[in-house]
């Protein structure tokens, strides 16, 4: 039996930097079937931290989701797969997502990268002596402006 010609239209997705709690990263790729027979496929959730155990430990949805994550690729056709990246932590992720295709001896892989980031704001005042003092959030910060001229 020869290797069926079923493949992703690209080897990787890079979502770049995505703001935590803000917008989501979106990408679309195609799973292509260049054969005259249909093939079932399923993305291995354990290869992108989407197993029920991982989700239960964080108490929320996985950072990367695919729709559909399984199905059938019709003969001489393709299926559109939408990927969504919703970072939960301020860190970079890099997953080699495995796609199992029934009756295909080798597994397909898709490299998925992205980075969650957050905005950290501070307000500082420089004293007349050159020292920098950070103002504390959500409380009164006494500031002595000394004598202010008009």
Secondary structure, DSSP 8 states (H G I E B T S, - for coil): -----EEESSSEEEEEEEETTS--EEEEEEEEE-SSS-EEEEE-GGGGT-SHHHHHHHTS--SEEEESSEEEE-TTEEEEEEEEE---SSSEEEEEEEEEETT-SS-EEEEEEEEEE------EEE-TTS-EEE--TTS-------S---
